[in-house]
Amino acid sequence: MHDLAESRSPAPARTRPREAAPPYRTSHRRPRHATGRAHAAEDFTGGRPRLIALIPAHNEQDRIAAAIAGLDAQTRRPDLVVVVADNCTDATALTARQAGAEVFTTHGNTHKKAGALNQAIAWALPHLADHDLVLVQDADTVLNPWFAETAAGTFNRKVGAVGGVFYGEEGGGLLGLLQRMEFHRYAWEIERRGGKASVLTGTGTMFRARVLREVRAARRAGRIGGGSEYYSLASLTEDDEITKAVKTLGYRTMSPAGCAVTTEVMPSLGKLWHQRMRWQRGALENLRDYGWTKVTARYFVQQFMMGFGALSFLVYLAFMTLTLLTFGWPGLSPFWTAIGLIFMVEKVVSVRRAGPRAVAVALLMVPEMLYDLFQHAVYFVSLWGLLRRSEEKWVAT
């Protein structure tokens, strides 16, 4: 079989870590994730694009094998699976090799996931044609078997990247269930929007190689910020930022229903707090950095509505508490009872696919009201930190 790495200009020697062979280089044994001779021949004539999967991983020895197995089970299997081992002190690299993946070890990276991906993409991209595909997924995530095939089939001239629709894994007690309910509602919302992605989730996103090249070129030309590489090193939420970068270049971002992924849920309030603070603060900072544009306008409106809804909810709770303390139980109002029933029906319908436990919790309403208060606290603390320009430190979750 032809060596694709040798058919194009090779990367400089210093960019090739000892642990990983160049993309698609043949060896004495057939790679577990190779698609075969026929597909390779098609690529040289402009046929089916190559697909490389990158899994950034920091101390993920317990989860990395499942992520690789998920890629191995794809109906459109990647031509190469590379685990990007970033500052690992455990057996992540060894476990990845045993599971059949190549390993790329980062060198001198101090910029977390974004820095690790920049190194790996810079190593791989010189060996890819513009129409080839790069799949980036988290190490704590398993893609459904149709993800790669669905994502690859979604691309056209207007679509620059295809992101996953994430669902929560089982476990985590009531807190885990509430997160799964939240994720199901988000998936339902995406479906209602025709699969248009608000965020190219880090749990699983596929890019055209050409688009990644254009993102870096635009950064270096000053058209968009975030440094001079593929992923921004200045953002707490690199997936949210690269979504805005891709859209700013004029491309659409999609999340079709077939691109479902299963990812971990936070097992404690502390971990959930740090995760959501990073997400929310990062989203606000990205909007501040991009400013008001035709791309970011809807995101600004979305953040405003989130704040307005959170404030309205707090005012409502304060009013009801004051009324009960002052006048006692006012009795049932037909109007407000009807409004409450409509609200409850919407809550139940939007999580019906999450199972009977989710429906039961939605009917109780109180657990979700407390969960909403937690989310509102995250929003206001993030906004206050942004206004004060305090530094939000990255905390591993």
C-alpha positions as CSV (number, residue, x, y, z in Angstrom):
1,M,0.0,0.0,0.0
2,H,1.3,3.5,-0.8
3,D,2.7,5.5,2.0
4,L,0.6,8.7,2.2
5,A,3.2,10.4,4.4
6,E,5.8,9.9,1.8
7,S,3.6,11.0,-1.0
8,R,3.4,14.5,0.4
9,S,6.0,16.8,1.9
10,P,7.1,15.3,5.2
11,A,7.0,17.2,8.4
12,P,10.3,18.4,9.9
13,A,12.0,15.8,11.9
14,R,11.6,17.7,15.2
15,T,7.8,17.5,14.9
16,R,7.8,13.8,14.8
17,P,7.7,12.3,18.3
18,R,9.4,8.9,18.7
19,E,6.2,7.3,20.0
20,A,4.1,7.9,16.9
21,A,4.7,7.1,13.3
22,P,3.7,9.8,10.7
23,P,0.1,9.7,9.7
24,Y,-0.8,6.6,7.6
25,R,2.8,5.2,7.4
26,T,2.7,1.5,6.8
27,S,4.5,-1.0,9.0
28,H,5.2,-4.7,9.2
29,R,1.7,-5.2,10.5
30,R,-1.5,-3.9,9.2
31,P,-2.8,-1.1,11.5
32,R,-5.9,-2.1,13.4
33,H,-7.7,1.0,12.2
34,A,-6.7,0.9,8.5
35,T,-9.5,0.8,6.0
36,G,-7.7,-1.2,3.4
37,R,-6.0,-0.9,0.0
38,A,-9.1,0.0,-2.1
39,H,-10.0,3.1,0.0
40,A,-6.4,4.3,-0.1
41,A,-6.4,4.1,-3.9
42,E,-9.6,6.1,-4.1
43,D,-8.0,8.9,-2.1
44,F,-5.3,9.6,-4.7
45,T,-7.9,10.1,-7.3
46,G,-10.0,12.5,-5.2
47,G,-12.4,9.9,-3.8
48,R,-13.1,9.1,-0.2
49,P,-11.2,11.4,2.2
50,R,-8.8,10.1,4.8
51,L,-9.9,10.4,8.4
52,I,-7.6,10.8,11.4
53,A,-8.9,10.8,14.9
54,L,-7.1,12.7,17.7
55,I,-7.8,12.0,21.4
56,P,-6.2,14.5,23.7
57,A,-5.6,12.8,27.0
58,H,-4.1,13.8,30.4
59,N,-3.9,10.8,32.8
60,E,-6.8,8.9,31.3
61,Q,-5.6,5.4,31.7
62,D,-9.0,4.2,33.0
63,R,-11.0,5.6,30.1
64,I,-8.8,5.7,27.1
65,A,-9.4,2.1,26.0
66,A,-13.2,2.7,25.9
67,A,-12.7,5.8,23.7
68,I,-10.5,3.9,21.3
69,A,-12.9,0.9,21.2
70,G,-15.7,3.4,20.3
71,L,-13.7,4.5,17.3
72,D,-12.9,0.9,16.4
73,A,-16.6,0.1,16.3
74,Q,-17.4,3.0,13.8
75,T,-19.2,2.1,10.6
76,R,-16.7,4.5,9.0
77,R,-13.5,3.6,10.8
78,P,-10.7,6.2,11.1
79,D,-7.6,5.5,9.0
80,L,-5.5,6.4,12.0
81,V,-6.3,6.8,15.7
82,V,-3.8,8.9,17.7
83,V,-3.9,9.4,21.4
84,V,-2.3,12.8,22.3
85,A,-0.7,12.0,25.6
86,D,-0.3,15.3,27.4
87,N,1.9,15.5,30.5
88,C,0.7,12.1,31.6
89,T,2.1,10.5,34.7
90,D,0.1,7.3,34.5
91,A,-0.2,4.5,32.0
92,T,-2.3,6.4,29.4
93,A,0.2,5.9,26.6
94,L,0.8,2.2,27.4
95,T,-3.0,1.5,27.6
96,A,-3.6,3.4,24.3
97,R,-0.9,1.3,22.5
98,Q,-2.4,-1.9,23.9
99,A,-5.8,-0.8,22.6
100,G,-4.4,-0.4,19.1
101,A,-3.9,3.3,18.8
102,E,-0.8,5.3,18.0
103,V,0.6,7.7,20.6
104,F,1.7,11.3,20.2
105,T,3.5,12.7,23.2
106,T,3.4,16.5,23.6
107,H,6.6,18.3,24.5
108,G,6.8,21.3,26.8
109,N,3.0,22.0,26.6
110,T,1.7,24.4,29.3
111,H,-1.5,25.2,27.5
112,K,-3.7,22.2,28.5
113,K,-5.9,20.6,25.9
114,A,-5.6,23.4,23.3
115,G,-1.8,23.3,23.4
116,A,-1.8,19.6,23.1
117,L,-4.1,19.6,20.1
118,N,-2.1,22.4,18.4
119,Q,1.0,20.2,18.6
120,A,-0.8,17.1,17.3
121,I,-2.6,19.0,14.4
122,A,0.7,20.7,13.4
123,W,2.3,17.2,13.2
124,A,-0.5,15.6,11.2
125,L,-1.8,18.3,8.9
126,P,1.1,18.4,6.5
127,H,0.2,14.9,5.5
128,L,-3.4,15.6,4.8
129,A,-5.2,16.9,1.7
130,D,-7.6,19.8,2.1
131,H,-10.6,17.4,1.7
132,D,-9.3,15.0,4.4
133,L,-11.0,14.9,7.8
134,V,-9.8,15.4,11.4
135,L,-11.9,14.1,14.2
136,V,-11.2,15.4,17.7
137,Q,-12.7,13.7,20.7
138,D,-12.3,13.7,24.5
139,A,-10.7,10.8,26.2
140,D,-13.7,10.4,28.6
141,T,-16.2,10.1,25.7
142,V,-17.4,7.2,23.6
143,L,-18.9,8.0,20.1
144,N,-21.9,6.1,18.9
145,P,-21.0,3.7,16.0
146,W,-22.5,6.0,13.3
147,F,-20.8,9.2,14.4
148,A,-18.0,9.2,11.8
149,E,-20.1,8.1,8.9
150,T,-22.9,10.6,9.8
151,A,-20.4,13.5,10.3
152,A,-18.5,12.8,7.1
153,G,-21.8,12.7,5.1
154,T,-22.9,16.0,6.5
155,F,-20.1,18.0,5.0
156,N,-20.6,20.2,1.9
157,R,-19.2,23.5,0.7
158,K,-21.0,25.5,3.4
159,V,-20.4,23.1,6.4
160,G,-16.9,23.5,7.9
161,A,-17.2,21.3,11.0
162,V,-19.6,18.8,12.5
163,G,-20.0,18.5,16.2
164,G,-21.5,15.8,18.4
165,V,-24.7,15.7,20.4
166,F,-23.6,14.7,23.9
167,Y,-25.5,12.6,26.4
168,G,-24.4,11.8,30.0
169,E,-23.2,8.4,31.0
170,E,-25.0,6.4,33.7
171,G,-24.2,7.0,37.4
172,G,-23.7,9.9,39.6
173,G,-27.0,9.6,41.6
174,L,-29.5,12.4,41.5
175,L,-26.8,14.9,40.4
176,G,-25.8,12.7,37.5
177,L,-29.5,12.3,36.5
178,L,-30.0,16.0,36.5
179,Q,-27.0,16.5,34.2
180,R,-28.4,13.8,31.8
181,M,-31.7,15.6,31.8
182,E,-30.0,18.8,30.9
183,F,-28.0,17.2,28.1
184,H,-31.2,15.6,26.7
185,R,-32.9,18.9,26.6
186,Y,-29.9,20.4,24.8
187,A,-30.1,17.6,22.3
188,W,-33.8,18.1,21.8
189,E,-33.2,21.8,21.2
190,I,-30.6,21.1,18.6
191,E,-32.9,18.7,16.9
192,R,-35.6,21.4,16.8
193,R,-33.2,23.7,15.1
194,G,-32.5,21.3,12.3
195,G,-29.1,20.1,13.7
196,K,-27.5,23.6,13.7
197,A,-24.7,23.5,16.3
198,S,-24.2,26.4,18.8
199,V,-21.0,24.9,20.0
200,L,-18.6,22.4,18.4
201,T,-18.4,20.3,21.5
202,G,-15.0,19.0,22.6
203,T,-16.6,15.6,23.3
204,G,-16.5,15.0,19.5
205,T,-16.1,17.2,16.5
206,M,-14.9,16.6,12.9
207,F,-13.2,19.2,10.8
208,R,-12.2,19.5,7.2
209,A,-8.4,19.8,7.1
210,R,-8.8,22.8,4.8
211,V,-10.9,24.6,7.5
212,L,-8.2,24.1,10.2
213,R,-5.7,25.5,7.8
214,E,-7.9,28.5,7.2
215,V,-8.5,29.1,10.9
216,R,-4.7,29.3,11.5
217,A,-4.2,31.5,8.5
218,A,-7.0,33.9,9.7
219,R,-5.4,34.1,13.2
220,R,-2.0,34.9,11.8
221,A,-3.5,37.5,9.5
222,G,-5.3,39.1,12.4
223,R,-8.8,38.4,11.1
224,I,-9.6,36.5,14.3
225,G,-7.8,36.5,17.6
226,G,-6.7,33.6,19.8
227,G,-3.0,33.4,19.0
228,S,-1.4,32.0,15.9
229,E,-2.4,28.3,15.9
230,Y,-5.4,26.2,15.3
231,Y,-7.0,26.2,18.8
232,S,-6.9,29.4,20.9
233,L,-4.5,29.4,23.8
234,A,-6.2,32.3,25.4
235,S,-9.7,30.8,25.9
236,L,-10.9,28.7,28.8
237,T,-13.3,27.0,26.4
238,E,-11.4,26.3,23.2
239,D,-14.3,24.4,21.7
240,D,-16.7,27.4,22.0
241,E,-14.0,29.7,20.6
242,I,-13.2,27.6,17.6
243,T,-16.9,27.4,16.8
244,K,-16.9,31.2,16.5
245,A,-13.7,31.1,14.5
246,V,-15.2,28.6,12.0
247,K,-18.4,30.6,11.7
248,T,-16.5,33.9,11.3
249,L,-14.8,32.4,8.3
250,G,-18.3,31.9,6.8
251,Y,-18.9,28.2,7.4
252,R,-21.8,26.5,9.0
253,T,-21.5,24.2,12.0
254,M,-23.8,21.2,12.4
255,S,-24.7,18.6,15.0
256,P,-26.9,16.0,13.3
257,A,-28.7,13.5,15.5
258,G,-26.6,10.6,14.3
259,C,-23.5,12.2,15.9
260,A,-24.4,11.2,19.4
261,V,-21.7,10.8,22.0
262,T,-21.7,9.6,25.6
263,T,-19.6,11.5,28.1
264,E,-19.0,11.6,31.8
265,V,-21.1,13.5,34.3
266,M,-19.6,15.3,37.3
267,P,-20.0,13.2,40.4
268,S,-20.0,16.0,42.9
269,L,-21.2,19.6,43.2
270,G,-17.6,20.8,43.6
271,K,-16.5,19.3,40.3
272,L,-19.7,20.4,38.6
273,W,-19.1,24.0,39.8
274,H,-15.6,24.1,38.4
275,Q,-16.7,22.6,35.1
276,R,-19.6,25.0,34.6
277,M,-17.6,28.0,35.8
278,R,-15.0,27.2,33.1
279,W,-17.8,26.8,30.5
280,Q,-19.7,29.9,31.4
281,R,-16.7,32.2,32.0
282,G,-15.1,31.0,28.8
283,A,-18.2,31.7,26.8
284,L,-18.4,35.2,28.2
285,E,-14.8,35.9,27.6
286,N,-15.0,34.7,24.0
287,L,-17.8,37.1,23.4
288,R,-15.8,39.9,24.9
289,D,-12.9,39.1,22.7
290,Y,-14.9,38.8,19.5
291,G,-17.2,41.7,20.1
292,W,-20.5,42.2,18.4
293,T,-20.6,40.7,14.9
294,K,-23.2,39.0,12.7
295,V,-21.8,35.7,14.1
296,T,-21.8,36.6,17.8
297,A,-25.0,38.6,17.9
298,R,-27.2,35.6,18.6
299,Y,-24.8,34.5,21.3
300,F,-25.0,37.9,23.0
301,V,-28.8,37.7,22.9
302,Q,-28.6,34.2,24.3
303,Q,-26.5,35.3,27.2
304,F,-28.8,38.2,27.9
305,M,-31.8,36.0,27.9
306,M,-30.0,33.6,30.3
307,G,-29.3,36.5,32.7
308,F,-32.9,37.8,32.3
309,G,-34.4,34.4,32.9
310,A,-32.2,33.8,35.9
311,L,-33.0,37.2,37.4
312,S,-36.7,36.8,36.8
313,F,-36.7,33.4,38.5
314,L,-35.0,34.8,41.6
315,V,-37.5,37.7,41.7
316,Y,-40.3,35.2,41.4
317,L,-39.0,33.1,44.3
318,A,-38.4,36.2,46.4
319,F,-42.0,37.4,45.7
320,M,-43.6,34.1,46.5
321,T,-41.6,33.7,49.7
322,L,-42.5,37.2,50.9
323,T,-46.2,36.6,50.0
324,L,-46.3,33.3,51.9
325,L,-44.6,34.9,55.0
326,T,-46.8,37.9,54.9
327,F,-50.3,36.6,53.9
328,G,-50.0,32.9,54.1
329,W,-51.1,30.4,51.4
330,P,-53.1,32.4,48.9
331,G,-55.0,29.4,47.5
332,L,-55.1,28.0,44.0
333,S,-55.4,30.4,41.1
334,P,-56.8,28.9,37.9
335,F,-54.7,31.1,35.7
336,W,-51.4,30.4,37.5
337,T,-52.2,26.8,37.9
338,A,-52.7,26.5,34.1
339,I,-49.4,28.3,33.6
340,G,-47.7,25.9,36.0
341,L,-49.1,22.9,34.2
342,I,-47.9,24.1,30.8
343,F,-44.4,24.6,32.3
344,M,-44.5,21.1,33.8
345,V,-45.6,19.5,30.6
346,E,-42.8,21.1,28.7
347,K,-40.3,19.9,31.3
348,V,-41.6,16.4,31.1
349,V,-41.8,16.2,27.3
350,S,-38.3,17.5,26.8
351,V,-36.8,14.7,28.9
352,R,-39.1,11.8,28.0
353,R,-36.3,10.1,26.0
354,A,-34.1,10.1,29.1
355,G,-36.3,7.4,30.7
356,P,-38.9,7.1,33.5
357,R,-36.6,8.3,36.3
358,A,-36.0,11.6,34.4
359,V,-39.8,12.0,33.9
360,A,-40.4,11.4,37.6
361,V,-37.9,14.0,38.6
362,A,-39.3,16.5,36.1
363,L,-42.8,16.0,37.6
364,L,-41.4,16.7,41.1
365,M,-40.0,20.1,39.8
366,V,-38.2,20.9,43.1
367,P,-34.9,19.1,42.3
368,E,-34.7,20.9,38.9
369,M,-35.5,24.2,40.5
370,L,-32.6,23.7,42.9
371,Y,-30.4,22.7,39.9
372,D,-31.5,25.8,38.1
373,L,-30.5,27.9,41.1
374,F,-27.1,26.3,41.0
375,Q,-26.8,27.2,37.3
376,H,-27.9,30.8,37.9
377,A,-25.2,31.1,40.6
378,V,-22.6,30.0,38.1
379,Y,-23.9,32.6,35.6
380,F,-23.8,35.5,38.0
381,V,-20.5,34.6,39.6
382,S,-19.0,34.3,36.1
383,L,-20.4,37.6,35.0
384,W,-19.2,39.3,38.2
385,G,-15.7,37.9,37.7
386,L,-15.7,39.1,34.1
387,L,-16.6,42.6,35.1
388,R,-14.0,42.6,37.8
389,R,-11.5,41.1,35.3
390,S,-10.5,38.5,37.9
391,E,-8.6,35.5,36.6
392,E,-10.5,32.3,36.3
393,K,-8.1,29.4,36.8
394,W,-8.4,26.1,35.0
395,V,-9.3,23.3,37.4
396,A,-9.2,19.7,36.3
397,T,-12.6,17.9,36.6
